[in-house]
Amino acid sequence: MISSPMARVLRVCALLGLALATGWSTAASAAGPMATGGPTSQPIGHYDFCKTSPAECSIHPGNLAPATMT
């Protein structure tokens, strides 16, 4: 086995990298799913678009029911 100082440094770096990667993956898997639902604010891109193109945002459809999936 190579015992030069550079090889030792390389082995230590590999061990540290493996330890860090393992620690991050266990923390990520322990976290629960992201909470969703509830009211949200208007996306800033939509707001800017409606400021520059008000005619596009003034359309109001008559049927606001969810689309039926086939």
Secondary structure as UniProt FT lines:
FT   HELIX           5..30
FT   HELIX           44..52
FT   HELIX           54..57
//
